[in-house]
Amino acid sequence: MRVELSSEQTKYVAHVRQFVNQEIVPNADQYDVEQCLPEALVDKLRAGGYLGAVVPKRYDGQELDMITFGLLCREFGRGCSSVRTLLTVQSMVCQVLRRWGNEEQKAHWLPRLGRAEAIGAFALSEPEVGSDAASVQTVAVLRDGQYVINGKKKWISFAQIADVFLVFTQCEGRQSALLVERDTPGLRVRPIREMLGTRASMLGELTFEECAVPAGNLVGGEGFGLTAIALTALDLGRYSVAWGCVGIGDACLEASLRYSSERKQFGTPIRNHQLVAKLVADMVTNVSAAALLCHRAGQLRDDADPQSIGVTCMAKYFASRMASRVTSDTVQLHGAVGCSDETSIQRYYRDAKIMEIIEGSNQIQQLLISGFAYKDNLSSAMDWAHDLK
């Protein structure tokens, strides 16, 4: 596989890196402590057009190709996983509307989301429903031209500031997705705080009590909720998270190279000790391998290749495991410093664990990946694996 960026991609990444270094990296630990992203940062993300990354240009978005979008997620992940999460969930909602929204929904919402005048949130998880997405208990009943919603959603990223929610429900036993605006009567949002990682993702719990929305807010038709709409969103979400994990690895590698060159023990910088060198070698190798797998997924997505779904699952699975291992080794290399709030190391460690859970846990990814391998027969599975070379 050949990895070569165009001049436009190289220029764009340099621009994003400068933004991340100036606006996000110096403040990310404070976001973690305060457990929120300040409105001033959201304004800067809005001004930069980042939150409209996957929205078509005709709807005032950036319409980035998938490789460029992935590199954007990588840089944001390097700076702050919570900021990357905002980009992810906004993009998931935009991707669903781009793919499944009717013309009226696209005309109304995509320009607002593309300009980030509105923030979108993806409301699938419930207090009793996580990986088993088909078993959502929130119910919507069509009554007098409106869908009346009752139920709860939990662990919803940026629920605290979202203007519109993509809500997954059961409509007469068929999984369906509805757009629900924040100020709709019958909707309450309760903030969730004190999470292990991505603490500035402004999670919330949604409660729907006789919450009525117009029938025109149904996205894609009844029964499309899980098999089409949720999978479209989750597929993009996994891709974004995978690249974000590479960004976490980048940040850890930068910190480890710097610290091991400066820190002296037994009369020499610790980089000269063989066991430290082994940790660094493993970091470089694993971050590079994850980046290559993400690039491959991006290429296949840009080519609209059906294999992109399976490779995206592999990228998310491998990259999240990589991030967990690399952050653990980075804490080990830094010793007590890595366990304190003197550096960002402990934040990377906590954030990395979240990556193994969100947008489909690693166990779900294993089931999906093995399913793709067994889809036809062993021979075709081997051909599929060889295509990654």
N, C-alpha and C positions, 0 to 999 in steps of 0.2 A: 504494500500500500504506500503510495506516494503522498507525503504531506507537504504541501506548498501553498502558502497564502498569496493571494493577489495583492497588488500594491494598495488597493482600496481597503482590503481587510487589514493589512499591516498598519495603515494609517489610522483606521478606526480603532484598532486595539490600542495603539499608542495614545490616542485621545482619551479612551476610556481609562487606561492605566493612570494617566495624569489626574483625571477626575477622582478616581478611587484613592490615589495617594494623597491628594489634597483635601478631599471632602469626607472620606469615609474612614480610612485607616486611623487618623489621629483621634477620632471620636468614637470608634466602635466599642471600646471597652465601657465608655460612659453610656452608650445606648444599652449595653448589657445590664449595667447597674440600675439604670432608670426604667428598664423593661419597656421601652417604647422608642419609636423613631420620631424625632422632632419634625414639626410641620415645615420648618425651614429646609430640612434635607429633602422632604417629599417635593417641595417647591423646586429644588435644584434638579431632582430626578425628572420632574415634569418639564422643566425648561430644556433639559438635555434630550428629551424625547425618548428616554430609555424605556419607560413603561408602555410605550406603544411599539415595542420592538417587532412583534409579529403581525401587527395590524397593517393591511394594505395601504399603500400611499394614497390611494383615492379616498381613504377614510382618515387621512391625516396621520398615518402611522409611518414607521421606518421601513417596514417590509424587509427585514433582514433575512438573508439566506441562513440556513440552519448552522453552518459552520460559524458564521459571524455571530449569530445569536448565542451559540455555545461558548465562544470566546468571551462574549459579554458576561455570561453567567460565571465563567471562570474568574474573571477579574473581580466581579462583585463578590464571589465566594471567597476570594483571597482577602478582601477587605472586611466583609461582615456577612455572615450567613443569613442574618435576619433581613438585611437589605436585599440579598439575592432571593430570599423567600418572597418578598413583595413583588419583585420582577417575575418570579415563577407563577404565583397565583393570578396576577394580573394577566399574564400571557396565556394561562390555561383558560380563563374565561373568554379572552379575546379569540383564542383558537377555536373554541366551541362555537362561538357566534359566527366566526368566519366560515366554518365548515357546515354548521347545522342551522344557523339562524335564518329566518325568512327575510325578505327584502326590507320589510318594515323594521324588524329588530336590528338588522345591520345598519340601516340608515340612522336609526335613533341612537344606538349604543356604541357602535364602533368608532365614530368620530370622537365621542366623549371619552371613551376608554383610550383611544389612540393618542389624544392630547392629554390624557391623565386628568381631565376635568372630573372624571369619575373613577373611583377605585372599585375593582371587582373582587369578590371572594368566592371560593369554591366550597360549598357546604354539602359534603357527603357523609363524613363521620358522625356517629351518634354515640351517646353514652354507652349503649350496649352493642354497637355495630362498628367494627373497624375493618379488618381484612375481608369479612364476609359482606361485601358491599351489596350483594343481591338481597340481603335481609333487612334493608332499611325499614324502619317502623314509622317514620313520618308519613302521614296520609294526606292526600289531596282529593277532594270530592268536587266534581263539577256541579255547580248549583246556580241557576239563573245567570248563565253566561260568565260565571266567575269560578275559579278554583279556590276552595276554602281549605286552608292548610292547618293541620294540628300535629304537633310533635316537637322534638328537640334535636338540635345538632350541637356537636361539641368538638373542641380542638380546632376551631376554624381560624386559620391564619388571617390576621388583619381584619377580623370581625369588628374590632373596636373602631375602625375608621372607614370601613367599606361603605360605599354608596349603593351597591347592588350585589345581591347574592344569587349564585346559581345553585338552586336548592333541589336535591334529589328526593323524590317522594314515591309512594305507592298510589297509583290511580286505578282503583278497581283491580288490584293485583298486578298491574303493569308498572314497571319502573319508569318514571318520567321525570323530566327536569323543568323547573320553572324559574323565571326571573322574578326576584322579590326585591323591591326597593326598600331602603333602610327605614323610611318614614311610613311604611305601610302599617295601618292600625292592626294590632294583634301580634306584632313582632317585637320581642324584647331581646336585648343583647346584654349579656353579663360578661365582664372582663374576666379572663383567667390569667393569673400571675404565678410567679414562683416555679416556673418550669426548669428542668435540668439545663436545657440548651436552647439556642435561638430565642433567647429571652426577650428580645425586642420585636418579636413577630406579632405582638399584640393580639394574642389568641382570645377567642370568646366562645361563649355558649349561646346558641340561639333558641328561643322558645317561641313556638307558634301556637296561638290560641285563637281559633276562628279567624285566621289571617287570610283575607280574601284578596286575590289578584285577578286581573282580567284574563279571560281565556286566551287572549293573544299573547300572554306571557309564556305560554308553553313553547319549549324549544324542541323542534324536531319531531313532534308528535308523541302521543302516548305510547309507551313501550320502548322508546328509544333511549331511555335514561341511562341504563347500564351498558348495554351491548354496543352502543354507538357513542353517546355523548360523554359518559364518564371515561370510557377507554380512550377517546380522543384527547381528553384533558390529561389523564394520567400518563399517557404515552409522552406527551410534551413535558409534563412535570418531571418524569423520570430522567428525561434527557437533560433538563435544566439542573436537576439535583446532581446528576453524574458529573457534569462540568463544574458545578459548585464545589464538589468534593475534590476535584483536581485543584481548584483554587485554594482550598484549605491545605492541601498538600504543598502547594507552592509557598504559602505563608510559613508553614512549619519548616520547610527546607531552608528558606531564607533565614529564619531565626536560628536554626541549628548550625548553619554554616558560619554565621556571624558569631554566635556564642562560643562554638568550639574553637574558633580561631583566636578569640580574646581570652577565654578562661584558661588559667594555668593550674596544673596540679602536677606534683612531683617534678617541678622545675621545667615544664614544657607545656605548650598549649595542648589541650586535651584532644585536639584533632590528630595528634601524633600517636595517640594510644589506639591499638589495633581494634579493641572492642567498640570504641567510638566510631572509628572508620567503618566498621561493619554496619553500625546503625545508619550512618549517612549513606553508605552504598545501597542499602536496602531502600532507603527513602527515595533516592534518585531513581532507582530502577522501577519501583512501584508507581511513583507519580508519573514517570514517562510512559509506562505501560497503560495506565488508566487514561492518559491523554490520547494515546494512539487509538484505544478502543472507542473513546468519545468521538475522535475525528472520523473513524470508520462509520459510526452511527450517523454522524452528521452528513457524510457523503451519501449514504444510502437514503437518508431522509430527503436530501435535496434532489435525489434521483427518483423519488417516489417509489423506491424499491420495497416490496412487501417484507423483505428480510429485515428492514430497518426496525420493526417492532421487536423482534427477537434480539437483535444486536443492541438496541437501546436498553432492554432488560439486562443484558450482560454488562453493559457499561455501567448502569446504575448499581448493580450488584457488586461488581469488582471495585468500582471507584469508592463506594461507601465503605466496603471492607478495608480498602487501602487507607482511607482517611482515618478510620478508627485505629488502625495499626500505626500509621505514621504519627498521629497525634500522641499516642501512648509512648512511642519511642522518643518523641520530642520532649515530653514531660520527663522521661527517664534521663535523657541527656542533660536537661537543665537542672535536675535534682529539685531541691526545695524551691528554687526560683520558679520552676515550672508549675509548682503547686500553689503559688501565691498570686495575689492580684497585682504584683509588680510588673508583670508582663501579660501579654494576651494568650500565652500558652494554655492556661487552664480553660480559657473560653473556647479555643480551638478544640480541646479535648471533649468538652461538654457538647459543643455543637456537632461534632463528628458522630456522636452516638445517635443523635436525632436523625442523621442522614440514613442510618440503617433501618429506620422505622417508617419515615414519611414516604408518600407516593407509592406505597406497596412495600411491606417489610422485606427484609432479605430472604425470609423463608418463602414468601409469595413469589419473589423473583426466581428462587430455585425451582419452584414448581412450574413457573412459566417457561423457564429456560429448558428444563428437561422435557416439557411438553413440546416445545419446538423441535428438540432433537429427535423425539419419537414420532413426530407428526406423520411421516411417511414410512420410513424404515431406516435401518442403521446406515445403509449405503448413502441415502440422500442426506441423512444427518451429518455424515462425515464430509460430504460435499459442501454442506452449509457451513461447517466449521472451517473447511479449507478456504472458503471464500473470504475469510477474514484475513488471510495472508496478504 
